Each structure stands twice: as C-alpha cells, then as structure tokens.
C-alpha cells in the first residue's frame, strides 16, 4: 500500500474506528471526527457543526508537474431496524430474530470524489 494513502486512511478512520465498543458508552453517544461537515439545515440548528470546509495547499513543481486531487470522506449511513406492525413497519431500537441480534446504528460508507488531473 502507498505509505501516503496509509496515513490518509489512518486520519480518515481515526474517529470512526474508535467508536465500536457499546452504543451506551458516553463516547459513542457524542461522536466527533476530524473535519466533519454537515447538511446546511443541521448547521442552522447546531452552529458549531460546519456545513463547509476549505483546504489550502502550497505546491511547488517543475514544468511537467501535474496535480491529482481526491476528496475522500466517510458518509454517515443510518441503519434502521423494524418489525412488521399491521400493514406497515414499526421502527425499533433493537430486534432479536432466530438467534440473531439487530440494532439500529449509524455506520459509515467511504466515498471518494476524483477531480481531473491538472498541469501545475
């Protein structure tokens, strides 16, 4: 693996990888990760949670240098658990089915946006 990618992965997953103990633990009820951004509607209600981010980098290169920009982030995905209730579905916090235990939880899916290579 590319050593730079390994460092980027460590930073990307640092907060997320430390969550998985128990949902009832205080540290898991108040999640925080480096560089989190949120939908504007959420930010309106929670001003300390930003909806934008800006990064600036100083680059130096030769005449044939190119820049490859990749934006990688974890996208929170809410896992819901429900059971049949009449003609619909009743959302529940947890459910036991055939010896399997299912719980509602927020998970993350890794996303990446790649911008075109540009000559610098």
N, C-alpha and C positions, 0 to 999 in steps of 0.2 A: 504494500500500500504506500502511496505517496505520503511522505512524512508531513507535508503541509496539510494535506487532507485529513490526516490523523489528528492533528492539532485542532483543525476546524471542527471535526466531529466531536472532539472532547469538549470544546466550548459549546457547540450546538446542543449536545445531550447532557451537559453538566447538571442543570437543574432538573431535567426530566428524569434522568436515571436515578436520582436520589429520592424520588417520590415513593417507590413501590412497596413500602412496608405495609401499613394498615391505613384504611381510609379514616379511622377515628383519630389517628395521631395528629396533633395540632399542626405539625409541619406540613402535613398533607392537606389540611383544610385551608391553608393560606399559601397557595403556590406562587412562586416567583421565579422567573428565569431572566437571565441577562438579555436585554434588548427586546423585551416583549412589546408588541404593538397590538392594538385592539380596534374593533369597529368604531367609527365616529359616534354612533349612538351610545355605546358603552362609555366612551370617554366623556360624553356630555354629563352622564350621571356620576362618573368617577374621574375627576380631573387629573388625578395622579397617574392614571393609566393612559399613556400617549397613543394617538392613532397614526402618527407619522414618525419616521426615523430618517436621519440624514447621516451619511458617512462620507468623509473626505479623505482622500489619499494623495500623497505626493509621489509622483512617479518620475523615474529617470530612465531613459532608454536610448539605444542607438537609432540609426535611421531605418533599420528594418524591424524595430520592436513592434509587437502587437500586444493588445490588451484583451484578455478573455475574462469577462465579468460573469460570475454566477452568484445568484442570490439564493441562499438555502435557509429554510426555516422549518419549524415544527408547527403544523396546523392542528389546533385542538379539535378533536372529534368526540362528540358526546355519545357514549354508548348507553342506550336506554334498555330497560328490562320491563316487559309487560306480560300480563296474563289475560286470557280470554275472559270477558265480562259481558254477558248478554250478546249483543250484536257487535260489540266493539272491543277495545283493548284498554285495560286499566294499567297505567304505568305504576310500577312498584320499585322500591329501592333494591330489593334482592328477591331471588326466587330459587327454589330447590326443585329440580326435575330429574327423576330417575337417578338419584345419587350425584348429580352434577349441580354445583352451586354457581349461580349467575348473579352478578352485582352491577348496578348502574355505576358508571365511572367515566371520567374524561381520559381519553387516550390521545396520542399524537401520531400524525402521519407526516413523514418527511416530504417536503416539497422543494423543488428547485426551479428557478427561472434563469434561463441562459440568454444573455444578450449577445448579439453578433460580435465577432472579433473585430477589433478596430485597430488600425495602424496608429501608433502614437508618435 
